Amino acid sequence: MPTDFLQSDIAVLAAILTIGTFIGKFKLGNVAVSASGGVLLIALIFGHWGFDLPDGLSTFGFAFFMYSIGFGAGPRFFQSFKKNGLKYVIIALFVAVVSCAVAIPLAIIFNLPSIMLPGILGGALTSTSTLAAAYEIAKDPAISVAYGITYPFGLMGLLLFIQFLTKSLHI
């Protein structure tokens, strides 16, 4: 439950940005969360604790998050795609197909509502744009809950899987 200190939207936003940026500076071996990843992780935690921001501020925060990801990856994208593009496309297709092949049967086995599948896949694959698109269409908070639960596991699993795959394919 929010405390008196964090009652204003600006204070909540400032706390999320500050703590997330600080966490984003830490590295675990060769893996860094980055400031944008740290902010997303802290935003998920704050949301779990019951803090929320007005829709306009949330949308602005999401747009800024997506911009910062693109800004950081953009300069290297075309050079990397030219060199290893086909291999990366194959990896992406493989990950997407395997993820769906695992998530759909598990959702059926555990009797999860189908509305949660985009959130589960979005979080498991750390695809925030999937979360945004699915939520914009369905307007169901279950999507965000599923995303918030699977994102931390997806981040760690995906980083380990991609490192293994890129080393085994020598890229």
Z-matrix of the N, CA and C atoms (Angstrom, degrees):
N
C 1 1.442
C 2 1.530 1 108.97
N 3 1.325 2 118.09 1 136.82
C 4 1.461 3 120.44 2 -178.17
C 5 1.520 4 112.84 3 -61.32
N 6 1.317 5 114.76 4 143.71
C 7 1.458 6 120.47 5 176.69
C 8 1.522 7 108.88 6 -91.91
N 9 1.364 8 116.44 7 170.04
C 10 1.464 9 120.24 8 179.69
C 11 1.519 10 111.82 9 -60.42
N 12 1.338 11 116.08 10 -34.42
C 13 1.462 12 120.84 11 -178.76
C 14 1.527 13 111.30 12 -61.16
N 15 1.318 14 116.87 13 -36.70
C 16 1.457 15 120.19 14 -174.22
C 17 1.529 16 112.87 15 -106.98
N 18 1.320 17 117.70 16 38.55
C 19 1.453 18 120.59 17 -179.43
C 20 1.523 19 113.01 18 -78.52
N 21 1.309 20 118.79 19 -31.93
C 22 1.465 21 119.26 20 -176.34
C 23 1.521 22 110.83 21 -83.99
N 24 1.316 23 115.68 22 148.89
C 25 1.463 24 121.18 23 179.99
C 26 1.524 25 111.82 24 -61.62
N 27 1.324 26 116.16 25 -38.46
C 28 1.466 27 120.43 26 -179.35
C 29 1.526 28 110.31 27 -65.83
N 30 1.328 29 118.00 28 -39.46
C 31 1.465 30 121.06 29 178.62
C 32 1.526 31 110.75 30 -65.71
N 33 1.319 32 117.59 31 -39.81
C 34 1.468 33 121.13 32 178.05
C 35 1.526 34 109.42 33 -64.64
N 36 1.322 35 116.57 34 -46.54
C 37 1.463 36 120.60 35 179.58
C 38 1.527 37 110.90 36 -61.63
N 39 1.328 38 117.03 37 -44.61
C 40 1.466 39 120.92 38 179.41
C 41 1.530 40 110.99 39 -62.03
N 42 1.315 41 117.63 40 -41.47
C 43 1.469 42 121.16 41 179.21
C 44 1.530 43 110.40 42 -64.23
N 45 1.331 44 117.44 43 -44.25
C 46 1.463 45 121.04 44 179.33
C 47 1.526 46 110.36 45 -61.22
N 48 1.329 47 116.72 46 -47.57
C 49 1.463 48 120.67 47 -178.59
C 50 1.525 49 112.12 48 -64.78
N 51 1.327 50 116.98 49 -42.55
C 52 1.460 51 120.71 50 -177.76
C 53 1.523 52 111.76 51 -67.34
N 54 1.315 53 117.02 52 -51.02
C 55 1.466 54 120.70 53 -178.68
C 56 1.525 55 109.99 54 -65.45
N 57 1.328 56 117.45 55 -43.12
C 58 1.464 57 121.16 56 -179.98
C 59 1.518 58 112.84 57 -62.80
N 60 1.329 59 116.73 58 -42.35
C 61 1.462 60 120.25 59 177.80
C 62 1.520 61 110.79 60 -64.23
N 63 1.322 62 116.85 61 -40.61
C 64 1.467 63 121.37 62 178.09
C 65 1.527 64 110.87 63 -62.46
N 66 1.319 65 116.88 64 -46.13
C 67 1.472 66 121.22 65 179.45
C 68 1.529 67 110.49 66 -65.09
N 69 1.323 68 117.07 67 -34.53
C 70 1.458 69 121.43 68 -179.53
C 71 1.508 70 114.20 69 -65.28
N 72 1.308 71 118.34 70 -15.63
C 73 1.464 72 121.79 71 179.85
C 74 1.528 73 112.86 72 -80.91
N 75 1.337 74 117.74 73 -16.00
C 76 1.457 75 120.44 74 -177.79
C 77 1.519 76 111.21 75 -79.59
N 78 1.335 77 114.85 76 145.92
C 79 1.454 78 121.12 77 176.77
C 80 1.522 79 108.71 78 -120.03
N 81 1.313 80 115.18 79 144.12
C 82 1.455 81 121.84 80 174.72
C 83 1.518 82 106.05 81 -118.37
N 84 1.328 83 116.73 82 97.23
C 85 1.455 84 120.89 83 -172.88
C 86 1.514 85 109.18 84 69.03
N 87 1.327 86 117.10 85 -123.72
C 88 1.462 87 122.05 86 178.17
C 89 1.520 88 112.76 87 -94.55
N 90 1.325 89 117.40 88 4.15
C 91 1.456 90 121.58 89 -174.80
C 92 1.524 91 109.99 90 -107.08
N 93 1.332 92 115.43 91 126.78
C 94 1.460 93 121.30 92 175.68
C 95 1.523 94 108.39 93 -116.46
N 96 1.310 95 116.61 94 141.74
C 97 1.459 96 120.89 95 -179.90
C 98 1.524 97 110.68 96 -71.74
N 99 1.297 98 119.06 97 -35.07
C 100 1.459 99 128.45 98 -175.02
C 101 1.528 100 109.68 99 79.55
N 102 1.317 101 114.86 100 158.45
C 103 1.464 102 120.16 101 -177.78
C 104 1.527 103 110.85 102 -62.09
N 105 1.332 104 117.44 103 -42.65
C 106 1.464 105 119.30 104 -177.86
C 107 1.528 106 111.16 105 -66.71
N 108 1.321 107 117.77 106 -38.88
C 109 1.459 108 120.85 107 176.47
C 110 1.518 109 112.12 108 -66.67
N 111 1.337 110 116.18 109 -38.98
C 112 1.464 111 120.74 110 177.39
C 113 1.518 112 111.46 111 -63.88
N 114 1.318 113 116.59 112 -41.95
C 115 1.468 114 120.81 113 179.23
C 116 1.530 115 109.89 114 -65.12
N 117 1.341 116 117.29 115 -42.26
C 118 1.464 117 119.79 116 178.54
C 119 1.525 118 110.55 117 -62.47
N 120 1.315 119 117.41 118 -44.19
C 121 1.462 120 121.16 119 179.66
C 122 1.529 121 111.14 120 -61.26
N 123 1.323 122 117.83 121 -45.72
C 124 1.468 123 121.60 122 179.24
C 125 1.526 124 110.39 123 -66.63
N 126 1.325 125 117.88 124 -37.02
C 127 1.471 126 120.32 125 177.28
C 128 1.526 127 110.87 126 -62.31
N 129 1.327 128 116.58 127 -39.87
C 130 1.467 129 119.87 128 176.50
C 131 1.522 130 111.03 129 -63.20
N 132 1.326 131 116.97 130 -41.69
C 133 1.466 132 121.03 131 179.50
C 134 1.528 133 110.52 132 -65.30
N 135 1.324 134 117.21 133 -45.18
C 136 1.467 135 120.61 134 178.54
C 137 1.524 136 110.65 135 -61.58
N 138 1.333 137 116.20 136 -40.74
C 139 1.462 138 119.66 137 177.67
C 140 1.523 139 111.53 138 -62.10
N 141 1.325 140 115.93 139 -38.72
C 142 1.465 141 120.17 140 177.60
C 143 1.529 142 110.70 141 -63.41
N 144 1.322 143 116.95 142 -36.43
C 145 1.465 144 121.08 143 -179.23
C 146 1.531 145 112.59 144 -78.66
N 147 1.312 146 118.46 145 -0.33
C 148 1.453 147 121.02 146 175.41
C 149 1.512 148 115.57 147 100.05
N 150 1.309 149 118.65 148 4.62
C 151 1.460 150 121.20 149 176.22
C 152 1.522 151 108.12 150 -82.23
N 153 1.318 152 116.38 151 139.86
C 154 1.452 153 118.88 152 174.48
C 155 1.515 154 109.08 153 -143.65
N 156 1.315 155 114.85 154 161.47
C 157 1.455 156 121.85 155 -179.29
C 158 1.522 157 108.40 156 -120.95
N 159 1.327 158 117.70 157 154.45
C 160 1.471 159 119.73 158 176.70
C 161 1.531 160 110.28 159 -58.61
N 162 1.336 161 116.50 160 153.87
C 163 1.465 162 121.11 161 -176.44
C 164 1.523 163 112.70 162 -54.32
N 165 1.305 164 117.94 163 -42.91
C 166 1.465 165 120.91 164 -178.93
C 167 1.512 166 112.10 165 -62.11
N 168 1.315 167 116.57 166 -41.83
C 169 1.459 168 121.05 167 179.85
C 170 1.522 169 110.34 168 -71.13
N 171 1.312 170 117.19 169 -37.97
C 172 1.469 171 121.01 170 176.74
C 173 1.518 172 110.85 171 -64.02
N 174 1.330 173 117.14 172 -43.46
C 175 1.460 174 121.48 173 179.20
C 176 1.519 175 110.57 174 -63.82
N 177 1.324 176 116.66 175 -41.80
C 178 1.454 177 120.70 176 177.51
C 179 1.529 178 110.17 177 -62.35
N 180 1.314 179 117.17 178 -43.17
C 181 1.458 180 121.06 179 179.10
C 182 1.520 181 111.53 180 -62.37
N 183 1.340 182 116.70 181 -43.19
C 184 1.456 183 120.10 182 178.20
C 185 1.525 184 111.04 183 -63.72
N 186 1.326 185 117.66 184 -43.89
C 187 1.469 186 120.98 185 179.33
C 188 1.525 187 110.55 186 -62.23
N 189 1.322 188 116.96 187 -40.90
C 190 1.453 189 120.75 188 178.72
C 191 1.529 190 110.60 189 -65.71
N 192 1.338 191 117.46 190 -39.04
C 193 1.463 192 121.89 191 176.99
C 194 1.527 193 110.09 192 -60.38
N 195 1.326 194 117.38 193 -48.66
C 196 1.462 195 120.81 194 -179.59
C 197 1.532 196 110.97 195 -64.29
N 198 1.319 197 117.30 196 -38.62
C 199 1.460 198 121.03 197 177.83
C 200 1.527 199 110.31 198 -62.61
N 201 1.326 200 117.40 199 -44.05
C 202 1.469 201 119.86 200 -177.48
C 203 1.524 202 111.17 201 -66.28
N 204 1.328 203 117.77 202 -35.26
C 205 1.467 204 120.58 203 175.84
C 206 1.530 205 109.31 204 -63.63
N 207 1.318 206 116.87 205 -48.76
C 208 1.463 207 121.13 206 179.55
C 209 1.516 208 112.36 207 -63.87
N 210 1.315 209 116.93 208 -39.78
C 211 1.463 210 121.40 209 179.97
C 212 1.526 211 110.70 210 -63.79
N 213 1.336 212 116.20 211 -38.99
C 214 1.463 213 119.83 212 179.90
C 215 1.515 214 112.68 213 -73.75
N 216 1.327 215 117.85 214 -37.62
C 217 1.466 216 121.39 215 -175.75
C 218 1.524 217 112.78 216 -91.62
N 219 1.310 218 117.26 217 -23.34
C 220 1.458 219 121.56 218 -173.39
C 221 1.516 220 116.65 219 -52.65
N 222 1.328 221 118.91 220 -51.42
C 223 1.470 222 118.89 221 -176.76
C 224 1.534 223 113.92 222 -60.21
N 225 1.305 224 117.78 223 -29.72
C 226 1.467 225 120.86 224 -178.53
C 227 1.525 226 112.45 225 -92.70
N 228 1.318 227 117.56 226 -13.36
C 229 1.462 228 120.80 227 -171.08
C 230 1.525 229 112.82 228 -60.12
N 231 1.336 230 118.13 229 -55.76
C 232 1.462 231 120.49 230 -173.62
C 233 1.528 232 111.78 231 -67.23
N 234 1.325 233 117.33 232 -38.61
C 235 1.462 234 120.50 233 177.58
C 236 1.533 235 110.15 234 -62.54
N 237 1.319 236 116.84 235 -46.28
C 238 1.456 237 121.26 236 179.59
C 239 1.524 238 111.29 237 -66.75
N 240 1.327 239 117.26 238 -39.31
C 241 1.458 240 121.12 239 -179.55
C 242 1.528 241 111.04 240 -67.07
N 243 1.319 242 116.93 241 -37.57
C 244 1.460 243 121.04 242 178.53
C 245 1.526 244 110.70 243 -64.56
N 246 1.319 245 116.45 244 -38.69
C 247 1.466 246 121.49 245 -177.23
C 248 1.530 247 112.24 246 -78.06
N 249 1.318 248 118.01 247 -46.59
C 250 1.472 249 122.35 248 -173.41
C 251 1.524 250 113.41 249 -128.31
N 252 1.311 251 117.92 250 23.39
C 253 1.459 252 121.47 251 -173.36
C 254 1.511 253 115.08 252 -55.01
N 255 1.315 254 118.03 253 -47.20
C 256 1.456 255 120.79 254 -177.99
C 257 1.527 256 111.25 255 -62.94
N 258 1.318 257 116.62 256 -40.98
C 259 1.467 258 119.99 257 178.87
C 260 1.527 259 110.48 258 -63.53
N 261 1.339 260 116.93 259 -40.82
C 262 1.465 261 120.02 260 -179.89
C 263 1.531 262 111.38 261 -68.22
N 264 1.317 263 117.44 262 -36.74
C 265 1.464 264 120.67 263 177.55
C 266 1.523 265 109.50 264 -64.86
N 267 1.323 266 117.08 265 -42.31
C 268 1.466 267 120.64 266 178.39
C 269 1.524 268 110.75 267 -63.17
N 270 1.332 269 117.10 268 -43.23
C 271 1.473 270 120.65 269 178.07
C 272 1.526 271 109.92 270 -61.46
N 273 1.344 272 117.00 271 -45.82
C 274 1.469 273 120.81 272 -178.31
C 275 1.530 274 111.18 273 -62.48
N 276 1.314 275 117.47 274 -43.74
C 277 1.462 276 120.56 275 178.30
C 278 1.529 277 111.00 276 -64.88
N 279 1.309 278 116.57 277 -41.71
C 280 1.466 279 120.74 278 178.78
C 281 1.530 280 110.64 279 -61.11
N 282 1.328 281 116.52 280 -47.05
C 283 1.463 282 120.96 281 -179.89
C 284 1.523 283 110.74 282 -62.72
N 285 1.326 284 117.82 283 -42.99
C 286 1.469 285 121.21 284 -179.31
C 287 1.529 286 111.37 285 -64.77
N 288 1.325 287 117.02 286 -44.58
C 289 1.469 288 120.43 287 -178.72
C 290 1.525 289 110.74 288 -66.37
N 291 1.330 290 117.07 289 -46.32
C 292 1.465 291 120.57 290 179.83
C 293 1.528 292 110.53 291 -63.26
N 294 1.330 293 117.12 292 -40.39
C 295 1.465 294 120.76 293 179.72
C 296 1.525 295 111.42 294 -61.21
N 297 1.314 296 116.51 295 -46.19
C 298 1.475 297 119.89 296 178.20
C 299 1.524 298 111.05 297 -65.99
N 300 1.336 299 115.93 298 -39.08
C 301 1.468 300 120.22 299 -179.53
C 302 1.528 301 112.05 300 -65.77
N 303 1.324 302 116.67 301 -24.61
C 304 1.466 303 120.74 302 177.50
C 305 1.529 304 110.71 303 -90.86
N 306 1.339 305 117.03 304 -45.69
C 307 1.464 306 121.11 305 -172.94
C 308 1.526 307 113.43 306 -67.74
N 309 1.295 308 117.65 307 -42.56
C 310 1.468 309 119.87 308 -175.90
C 311 1.530 310 111.99 309 -65.09
N 312 1.342 311 118.99 310 -50.43
C 313 1.476 312 117.40 311 177.10
C 314 1.531 313 113.46 312 -62.39
N 315 1.342 314 117.43 313 -37.46
C 316 1.469 315 119.32 314 178.41
C 317 1.522 316 111.56 315 -65.69
N 318 1.337 317 116.85 316 -37.65
C 319 1.465 318 120.02 317 177.05
C 320 1.524 319 110.31 318 -63.30
N 321 1.313 320 117.09 319 -37.67
C 322 1.468 321 120.98 320 178.04
C 323 1.526 322 110.60 321 -69.20
N 324 1.340 323 116.18 322 -45.76
C 325 1.467 324 120.85 323 -179.13
C 326 1.528 325 111.09 324 -60.71
N 327 1.338 326 116.84 325 -44.39
C 328 1.469 327 120.98 326 -178.30
C 329 1.518 328 113.40 327 -89.33
N 330 1.326 329 116.82 328 6.50
C 331 1.457 330 122.71 329 175.22
C 332 1.537 331 112.50 330 56.44
N 333 1.330 332 116.38 331 43.44
C 334 1.462 333 121.24 332 178.36
C 335 1.521 334 109.76 333 -82.33
N 336 1.313 335 117.32 334 143.95
C 337 1.466 336 119.47 335 176.56
C 338 1.528 337 110.04 336 -61.11
N 339 1.307 338 117.68 337 139.93
C 340 1.467 339 121.32 338 -177.32
C 341 1.531 340 111.93 339 -62.32
N 342 1.325 341 117.43 340 -24.30
C 343 1.460 342 120.68 341 179.34
C 344 1.530 343 111.36 342 -63.50
N 345 1.335 344 117.43 343 -21.04
C 346 1.461 345 120.74 344 -178.98
C 347 1.530 346 113.05 345 -81.57
N 348 1.330 347 117.91 346 -18.38
C 349 1.468 348 120.71 347 -176.58
C 350 1.526 349 114.09 348 -57.27
N 351 1.332 350 120.63 349 -45.61
C 352 1.470 351 118.26 350 177.97
C 353 1.535 352 112.22 351 -61.44
N 354 1.319 353 117.72 352 -36.40
C 355 1.460 354 120.85 353 177.69
C 356 1.513 355 111.99 354 -68.32
N 357 1.341 356 116.20 355 -40.82
C 358 1.463 357 120.37 356 178.26
C 359 1.527 358 110.17 357 -63.19
N 360 1.323 359 116.46 358 -49.16
C 361 1.464 360 119.76 359 180.00
C 362 1.523 361 111.84 360 -66.47
N 363 1.332 362 117.07 361 -40.96
C 364 1.463 363 120.38 362 178.52
C 365 1.517 364 112.03 363 -61.33
N 366 1.320 365 117.04 364 -44.13
C 367 1.459 366 120.46 365 178.55
C 368 1.509 367 112.80 366 -70.83
N 369 1.331 368 116.69 367 -43.34
C 370 1.462 369 120.78 368 -178.78
C 371 1.517 370 111.86 369 -63.40
N 372 1.329 371 116.43 370 -31.70
C 373 1.464 372 120.55 371 179.64
C 374 1.530 373 111.95 372 -102.45
N 375 1.321 374 117.20 373 8.68
C 376 1.463 375 124.80 374 -179.41
C 377 1.533 376 111.79 375 51.71
N 378 1.303 377 116.36 376 41.69
C 379 1.459 378 122.11 377 -179.37
C 380 1.529 379 109.29 378 -103.84
N 381 1.310 380 115.75 379 90.87
C 382 1.453 381 120.86 380 -178.01
C 383 1.525 382 111.28 381 -66.06
N 384 1.311 383 117.29 382 -29.91
C 385 1.467 384 119.58 383 178.01
C 386 1.531 385 111.12 384 -65.54
N 387 1.348 386 117.04 385 -31.47
C 388 1.464 387 120.39 386 175.02
C 389 1.522 388 110.00 387 -63.87
N 390 1.324 389 116.27 388 -43.81
C 391 1.466 390 121.12 389 177.42
C 392 1.526 391 110.36 390 -58.65
N 393 1.324 392 116.32 391 -48.75
C 394 1.465 393 120.20 392 -177.11
C 395 1.519 394 111.84 393 -62.30
N 396 1.329 395 116.87 394 -44.38
C 397 1.466 396 120.32 395 -178.86
C 398 1.527 397 111.04 396 -66.30
N 399 1.328 398 116.59 397 -45.13
C 400 1.468 399 120.13 398 -179.03
C 401 1.524 400 110.95 399 -64.69
N 402 1.328 401 117.02 400 -41.74
C 403 1.462 402 120.11 401 -179.41
C 404 1.530 403 110.73 402 -67.63
N 405 1.321 404 116.33 403 -38.93
C 406 1.466 405 120.04 404 179.91
C 407 1.528 406 110.76 405 -62.38
N 408 1.314 407 117.09 406 -35.51
C 409 1.467 408 121.13 407 -179.31
C 410 1.529 409 111.00 408 -77.65
N 411 1.346 410 116.58 409 -48.98
C 412 1.470 411 120.23 410 -171.35
C 413 1.526 412 114.10 411 -92.74
N 414 1.322 413 117.90 412 -26.58
C 415 1.477 414 122.12 413 -177.12
C 416 1.529 415 111.98 414 53.66
N 417 1.331 416 116.55 415 36.96
C 418 1.461 417 121.62 416 -178.51
C 419 1.525 418 108.83 417 -113.42
N 420 1.341 419 118.75 418 121.69
C 421 1.463 420 121.38 419 -178.38
C 422 1.532 421 113.45 420 -63.55
N 423 1.326 422 118.77 421 -16.63
C 424 1.468 423 120.81 422 178.38
C 425 1.527 424 110.94 423 -60.73
N 426 1.322 425 116.85 424 -30.38
C 427 1.465 426 121.04 425 178.41
C 428 1.527 427 109.42 426 -63.47
N 429 1.320 428 117.19 427 -45.79
C 430 1.469 429 121.44 428 179.76
C 431 1.521 430 111.65 429 -66.34
N 432 1.314 431 117.04 430 -37.69
C 433 1.469 432 121.11 431 178.47
C 434 1.521 433 109.93 432 -63.03
N 435 1.334 434 116.05 433 -47.30
C 436 1.467 435 120.02 434 179.62
C 437 1.525 436 110.70 435 -62.35
N 438 1.316 437 116.44 436 -40.10
C 439 1.464 438 121.37 437 178.09
C 440 1.532 439 110.42 438 -62.78
N 441 1.327 440 115.95 439 -47.43
C 442 1.468 441 120.82 440 -178.33
C 443 1.519 442 113.01 441 -62.04
N 444 1.326 443 116.87 442 -33.62
C 445 1.465 444 120.41 443 179.40
C 446 1.527 445 111.01 444 -74.25
N 447 1.326 446 117.17 445 -41.97
C 448 1.459 447 119.71 446 -173.98
C 449 1.525 448 114.36 447 -86.97
N 450 1.330 449 118.77 448 -20.18
C 451 1.462 450 121.12 449 -175.63
C 452 1.535 451 113.67 450 -57.34
N 453 1.332 452 120.06 451 -51.49
C 454 1.478 453 118.08 452 -178.15
C 455 1.531 454 112.64 453 -60.41
N 456 1.322 455 117.07 454 -39.42
C 457 1.462 456 120.22 455 178.38
C 458 1.531 457 110.60 456 -69.09
N 459 1.312 458 115.91 457 -40.04
C 460 1.458 459 120.44 458 178.91
C 461 1.509 460 112.34 459 -64.22
N 462 1.322 461 116.89 460 -39.22
C 463 1.458 462 121.03 461 179.70
C 464 1.521 463 110.64 462 -60.99
N 465 1.310 464 116.75 463 -51.16
C 466 1.465 465 120.19 464 -179.29
C 467 1.531 466 111.58 465 -65.76
N 468 1.321 467 116.86 466 -46.29
C 469 1.462 468 120.69 467 -178.99
C 470 1.512 469 112.60 468 -63.63
N 471 1.332 470 116.18 469 -42.83
C 472 1.456 471 120.43 470 -178.46
C 473 1.527 472 110.90 471 -66.73
N 474 1.323 473 117.23 472 -41.58
C 475 1.465 474 120.05 473 178.09
C 476 1.527 475 110.84 474 -60.80
N 477 1.312 476 116.89 475 -45.73
C 478 1.465 477 120.35 476 179.33
C 479 1.528 478 111.18 477 -65.33
N 480 1.338 479 117.45 478 -43.23
C 481 1.455 480 121.91 479 -178.52
C 482 1.532 481 111.22 480 -64.48
N 483 1.327 482 117.23 481 -46.44
C 484 1.464 483 121.14 482 -178.87
C 485 1.525 484 110.38 483 -65.05
N 486 1.325 485 118.30 484 -40.48
C 487 1.467 486 120.29 485 177.07
C 488 1.520 487 110.63 486 -61.32
N 489 1.322 488 117.33 487 -43.33
C 490 1.457 489 121.32 488 178.37
C 491 1.528 490 110.88 489 -62.94
N 492 1.332 491 116.75 490 -46.18
C 493 1.456 492 121.45 491 -176.53
C 494 1.524 493 111.35 492 -67.06
N 495 1.337 494 118.01 493 -44.01
C 496 1.457 495 120.14 494 -179.30
C 497 1.528 496 111.45 495 -66.85
N 498 1.315 497 118.93 496 -35.05
C 499 1.460 498 121.16 497 176.31
C 500 1.517 499 111.15 498 -68.82
N 501 1.323 500 116.53 499 -40.24
C 502 1.465 501 119.16 500 -178.95
C 503 1.539 502 111.63 501 -71.78
N 504 1.336 503 118.02 502 -26.60
C 505 1.466 504 121.55 503 176.59
C 506 1.532 505 112.43 504 -94.42
N 507 1.339 506 116.54 505 0.11
C 508 1.478 507 123.42 506 177.47
C 509 1.536 508 112.93 507 59.30
N 510 1.353 509 115.10 508 48.17
C 511 1.459 510 119.24 509 173.08
C 512 1.510 511 109.26 510 -121.25
